[in-house]
């Protein structure tokens, strides 16, 4: 979490994400990279890359920098290192390229909640980039005056392709001093006995040193409902899930689970790429 990228369109929801990033940065000595991506037609983007002074582009660039100045004066950013990036990029690779260029270790983004990833606040191009992100993506739904994380639900099928994401989740939990609640949801169409489920989870985690966890088998109508209902039951601070790159959130757990999990969750969600 040493370098946190926060894409923004200067909306209230984006500011919620920035406030959370600021709290994390103060606790962990992180730097913040505040990014605004201009939605510019491809022909104009090409012109920008060749340093032509297009009036419309220059105007929106100037407006973005002015809004950055207002944000930089916010009290919650006092004593933090915040880098300002305005990028005119017509491709969805913009965020991924910035992550590689600056060594970003986490992305924090705002979301409406009801529409979730389909209306992330830097447009559809950023949505595609986030789905392909090689670093964890923290999705913030609401304002958090005190963003503390004590209980994290890590939902998985606990098969081998999720081991890398589990390692990322344990590192995140360790940084926050949080407890991981390992969750496997049982459904009627994909039922596993409690013994087999416990054995699978124990086999999955046996090679890891992380010990601050609980093991939970939860029965529900669907995996999505199970994750949401269990998280509500323990009043979790955060839900952690795995993503499969381009297939995004709709294809974790080796199956096809709706993005409604992220859209309907009322609490923050963090995604880890498999």
Secondary structure, 3 states (H helix, E strand, C coil): CCEEEEECCCCHHHHHHHHHHHHHHHHHCCEEEEEEEECCCHHHHHHHHCCCCCHHHHHHHHHHHHHHHHHHCCHHHCCCCEEEEEEECCCCCHHHHHHHHHCCCEEEEECCCCCHHHHCCCCHHHHHHHHCCCCEEEEECCCCCCCCCCEEEEECCCCHHHHHHHHHHHHHHHHHCCEEEEEEEEECCECCCHHHHHHHHHHHHCCCCCCCEEEEEEECCCHHHHHHHHHHHHCCCEEEEEECHHHHHHHCCCCCCCCHHHHHCCCEEEEEEC
